[in-house]
Amino acid sequence: MTTSKINMNNLENVLESLNSKSLKVCIVGIGRIGLPTALSFAKSGLKTVGVDINENLIKTINSGNFPLKDEPGYDKIFDQVIKTELFSVTTKIEDAVPNSDLIVLSLPTPMDENNIPDYSALRNVATQLSTLLSPNSLVIVESTIEPGFIEDEMVSIISNSDKLIIEKNFFIGVCPENANPGEILHDFTSLPRLVGGINTNIAKIIQLIYNFVFSVELVEMPNCKTANAVKLTTNVFRDINIAFVSELSLMFEKLGIDTNVVLEAAKKKYNFQVHYPGAGVGGPCLPINSYQLLNTAKRIGSNLSIIESSRKINENMPEHVLKLTLDSFVDNKKSIENSNILILGISYKPNVKDIQLTPAEIIIKKLQKLGVNIHIYDPYFISSDVFGIRTEQNLENIISNVDAAIIVTGHEEFKNLDISIFNKMKSPILIDTRGIIDPTSAKNNNLIFRGLGRG
Ligand SMILES: NC(=O)c1ccc[n+]([C@@H]2O[C@H](COP(=O)([O-])OP(=O)(O)OC[C@H]3O[C@@H](n4cnc5c(N)ncnc54)[C@H](O)[C@@H]3O)[C@@H](O)[C@H]2O)c1
């Protein structure tokens, strides 16, 4: 085992290593969050190695191609640091970890088909760390985990071999990631971060390091589990509020009330935080984070009934999109079977190339079951194969060949569309699940229009 030069438990040592730029960093998991994190560490002047099991990703990066095309700003940072000795990537964790003082874990924490959180990547890497960590190293977990995961699992996995003893010769803390895909550079340089350590000294040392790299406000938490509890609370707050407005929007639809109008006015009240209804909640965070808290509750015998019902509401929204679509076909006296429907937007949220847990997939599968031929146009997925469908190259070419269009993602491009383009469809059926089409102009353009929650 290589001896780490720097004692990561000693504030003066760490400060000196930052100033002399001798602190060596290893980021394990260089995906959506980990790669920008690694680039930021390297840009600050610290020698940084990124580790990932995805060989193609490593090849792409090593050939000088930045894989995150929808992360403005990081393409330039990538071009800058890739030319220096400060940044390198590898699949070989066994080479990278023993030579590093700081190991940052940005590993995926997805869930399985039964909505059970899957921490296998973290557990696997923790097992590797138990033999690879140099004495006096510091591990920081940025992945989103349940409160108590560090204290109850990570520490004992890493200290499985007798060589490593927590708080004696290895140290651990958390700095949960809270950046938004598509805005990571902005968020990394402006959003406050939570810091929790295995003890107060480690929390202070993590703040020193993150202040050196990111210069954002760092909020010290009493321990790791509280930091992770805050991270989950903020995201689950959104999941619940989206469920709340989505459920309201179903009722407003029946009452002939436009939810957009309600929310615009409600926003004027000083303590109302606006959230918007839609076709469902996807992505790598919100749905999983709710299930992470539900998993904790189940484990310790607590009850989180609001989160449970919110999940049900959000998961039922694609079914409502189907209902609106069927309704509009009945209105047009047209059978949905064998019809051609264009899905506008498949990303789980606007202006990013990301389809993880996207409601678009559920809507597409439901429509296919009814015998619909699905076409997809998404500016972030041009001429690619997604969900077994070849996506369109442009909107103009496909629009005249379809019977209906469903706006599933509120991409900026769709907000800027001239509504008359929908008159080119074979039958002008338009479903808007994101509140971006004005119902009056849809009516004036003689469209058969259904807007989710629009009355
Ligand atoms: N993407 C987001 O919007 C976001 C925002 C905040 C927090 N997070 C959290 O950050 C964490 C990372 O998320 P992400 O979106 O960057 O995930 P990602 O899937 O984009 O990246 C994870 C990377 O880890 C690699 N990996 C998996 N197992 C590995 C192993 N055993 N060894 C080495 N590498 C391995 C994968 O190949 C992948 O490149 C998750 O916990 C997530 O919940 C994500």
Ligand as a Chemical Component Dictionary entry (heavy atoms), coordinates in Angstrom:
data_LIG
# 
_chem_comp.id                   LIG 
_chem_comp.type                 NON-POLYMER 
_chem_comp.pdbx_formal_charge   0 
_chem_comp.three_letter_code    LIG 
# 
loop_
_chem_comp_atom.comp_id 
_chem_comp_atom.atom_id 
_chem_comp_atom.alt_atom_id 
_chem_comp_atom.type_symbol 
_chem_comp_atom.charge 
_chem_comp_atom.model_Cartn_x 
_chem_comp_atom.model_Cartn_y 
_chem_comp_atom.model_Cartn_z 
_chem_comp_atom.pdbx_ordinal 
LIG N1  N1  N 0  -27.705 13.993 -12.408 1  
LIG C1  C1  C 0  -28.261 14.802 -11.524 2  
LIG O1  O1  O 0  -29.081 15.637 -11.835 3  
LIG C2  C2  C 0  -27.895 14.730 -10.063 4  
LIG C3  C3  C 0  -28.093 15.857 -9.276  5  
LIG C4  C4  C 0  -27.763 15.801 -7.933  6  
LIG C5  C5  C 0  -27.300 14.605 -7.403  7  
LIG N2  N2  N 1  -27.126 13.525 -8.194  8  
LIG C6  C6  C 0  -26.616 12.305 -7.580  9  
LIG O2  O2  O 0  -25.238 12.182 -7.938  10 
LIG C7  C7  C 0  -24.908 10.787 -8.051  11 
LIG C8  C8  C 0  -24.308 10.549 -9.418  12 
LIG O3  O3  O 0  -25.314 10.834 -10.366 13 
LIG P1  P1  P 0  -24.999 11.054 -11.907 14 
LIG O4  O4  O 0  -26.226 11.655 -12.490 15 
LIG O5  O5  O -1 -23.702 11.750 -12.096 16 
LIG O6  O6  O 0  -24.880 9.538  -12.391 17 
LIG P2  P2  P 0  -24.283 9.031  -13.783 18 
LIG O7  O7  O 0  -24.945 7.728  -14.015 19 
LIG O8  O8  O 0  -24.355 10.085 -14.815 20 
LIG O9  O9  O 0  -22.740 8.796  -13.448 21 
LIG C9  C9  C 0  -22.288 7.784  -12.601 22 
LIG C10 C10 C 0  -21.006 7.202  -13.191 23 
LIG O10 O10 O 0  -20.518 6.216  -12.291 24 
LIG C11 C11 C 0  -19.979 5.157  -13.060 25 
LIG N3  N3  N 0  -19.922 3.948  -12.236 26 
LIG C12 C12 C 0  -20.915 3.091  -11.898 27 
LIG N4  N4  N 0  -20.450 2.105  -11.102 28 
LIG C13 C13 C 0  -19.123 2.335  -10.950 29 
LIG C14 C14 C 0  -18.091 1.679  -10.254 30 
LIG N5  N5  N 0  -18.339 0.569  -9.549  31 
LIG N6  N6  N 0  -16.846 2.184  -10.336 32 
LIG C15 C15 C 0  -16.573 3.299  -11.058 33 
LIG N7  N7  N 0  -17.524 3.974  -11.728 34 
LIG C16 C16 C 0  -18.773 3.496  -11.677 35 
LIG C17 C17 C 0  -20.911 5.031  -14.232 36 
LIG O11 O11 O 0  -20.307 4.347  -15.315 37 
LIG C18 C18 C 0  -21.222 6.497  -14.527 38 
LIG O12 O12 O 0  -20.353 7.053  -15.500 39 
LIG C19 C19 C 0  -26.198 10.017 -7.774  40 
LIG O13 O13 O 0  -26.253 9.659  -6.425  41 
LIG C20 C20 C 0  -27.281 11.026 -8.069  42 
LIG O14 O14 O 0  -28.466 10.777 -7.351  43 
LIG C21 C21 C 0  -27.391 13.558 -9.522  44 
# 
loop_
_chem_comp_bond.comp_id 
_chem_comp_bond.atom_id_1 
_chem_comp_bond.atom_id_2 
_chem_comp_bond.value_order 
_chem_comp_bond.pdbx_ordinal 
LIG N1  C1  SING 1  
LIG C1  O1  DOUB 2  
LIG C1  C2  SING 3  
LIG C2  C3  SING 4  
LIG C2  C21 DOUB 5  
LIG C3  C4  DOUB 6  
LIG C4  C5  SING 7  
LIG C5  N2  DOUB 8  
LIG N2  C6  SING 9  
LIG N2  C21 SING 10 
LIG C6  O2  SING 11 
LIG C6  C20 SING 12 
LIG O2  C7  SING 13 
LIG C7  C8  SING 14 
LIG C7  C19 SING 15 
LIG C8  O3  SING 16 
LIG O3  P1  SING 17 
LIG P1  O4  DOUB 18 
LIG P1  O5  SING 19 
LIG P1  O6  SING 20 
LIG O6  P2  SING 21 
LIG P2  O7  DOUB 22 
LIG P2  O8  SING 23 
LIG P2  O9  SING 24 
LIG O9  C9  SING 25 
LIG C9  C10 SING 26 
LIG C10 O10 SING 27 
LIG C10 C18 SING 28 
LIG O10 C11 SING 29 
LIG C11 N3  SING 30 
LIG C11 C17 SING 31 
LIG N3  C12 SING 32 
LIG N3  C16 SING 33 
LIG C12 N4  DOUB 34 
LIG N4  C13 SING 35 
LIG C13 C14 SING 36 
LIG C13 C16 DOUB 37 
LIG C14 N5  SING 38 
LIG C14 N6  DOUB 39 
LIG N6  C15 SING 40 
LIG C15 N7  DOUB 41 
LIG N7  C16 SING 42 
LIG C17 O11 SING 43 
LIG C17 C18 SING 44 
LIG C18 O12 SING 45 
LIG C19 O13 SING 46 
LIG C19 C20 SING 47 
LIG C20 O14 SING 48 
# 
